Amino acid sequence: MPRLLGVDIPNEKRIDIALQYLYGVGQYVARKCLEELAINPSVRAKDLKDDEIANIAGYLESNFPVEGALRRLTLQNIGRLKEIYCYRGLRHRRGLPVRGQRTRCNARTRKGPRKTVANKKILRK
């Protein structure tokens, strides 16, 4: 398996698909990278030469935030929102949906499993 930016990319897939296994690389970035480096997108990942792999890694690192750098950037952005106590930061802190979704009947992914609350018995005289 070729190793690119600390990630093993699959051998048998076409290189334009295999590049999408990197965090921050989607269809557009993968195709643009291969176009810039004049690499045939239909070639399999196992058939790439070492210098081609190094060229791809260098191009991606210099032109796009990918893998660790992108993860770090995302965490810093969320940390900044929490630090300035804005609405989105408070939603991140509380583990609730950030982008305006309803929470009354959905949002189980963010809120976690249901916490059952017992009913109080009514005493009759």
N, C-alpha and C positions, 0 to 999 in steps of 0.2 A: 504494500500500500504506500503510495506517495504521501509524504508528510509535508503539510503546508501550514506555516504559522502555528505549529504545535497541534495541528489536527490531522488525523489520518483521513484521507479522502478515498472513497471506494475505487477499486481497481477497474471494475468492469463497466463503469458508467462513462458516458461521454464527458469530456472535460468541462463543457459548459454547464452540465448538470452537477458534476462532482464539486465544482467550485462553490455551489450553493450550500454545501455542508458547512461552510465557514460562517460564523456569526457576523452579520452585517453585509453579506454578499447575497444579492438576489439575482434574478434573471437579467436585469438591465446591467448591473455592474459586472457580472460574469461575461456577458457578451461584449461589453465595451472594453474590458480588459483584454480579451482574446483578440478583438479587432485591432486594438492599439499595438499589440505585440505580434501581430500577423501569425497567429496560431489557428489552425483549422479547428473549429468547434466540434467537429464530429469525431475527432481522434479520441481514443480511449485513454483514461488517466494512466494506465500502466505503460502505455507506449510513449509517454513524454520522456524527454531526455532531462538529465539533471540540470543543465543550464536553463532549459525552458521553465522548469519548476522554480528555479531561483529567480528568473526574470518575472514570473507571475507574482511570487511572494514580494519582491521588491516593488513592483508596480502597485500592488494592493496596499502595502504599508505606506507608501509615499503619497498616494492619492486619496485614500479613503480610510476613515477610522474603522477598523475591523477587529474582531476577537477581543482580546484583553483591553485594548485601548477604548473600544466602543462600550464595553461593559462598565469600565471605570467611569467613562464620561456620563453614562446613564445614571449610575449610582450617585455621582457628584451632583447632577441636576436634581435628582429626587431629594438628596440631602439638603441642597440649597432651598428647595421649596419648604422642607420641614423646618429649616432654621429660621426662615423669615415669617413663619406662622401664617402663610397664605392659606386660602381655602383648600387648594389642591394638596398642600403639604399636610394639613390636618387630616384629610381623607386618607393619605398614605399612612400617617401615624396610626390611625384607628383601624386600618385594614378594610376600609370600605371602598366601593367603586369611586373612581376619581373623575370620570368623564360624564357625569350627569345621569347615569342609569338609575332606575328605580330600585329601592331596596325593600319595599314592603313585601313583595311576594317572590322576588328573584334574588340575585346576587349571592347565591350559595357558594360560588367559587371563591369570592373574596371574604365572605363572612365565616366560612367553614361550616361544619355540620351543625344541625339544629341543636339548640340547648333547650331541652324540655323544662317547662316551668309547671310545677304542680298547682292544681286548683285549690283554693281555700274553701274549707267546708263552712257552710252557713249554719249557725246554731239557731234552732227554733225553740221558742218557749211555749 
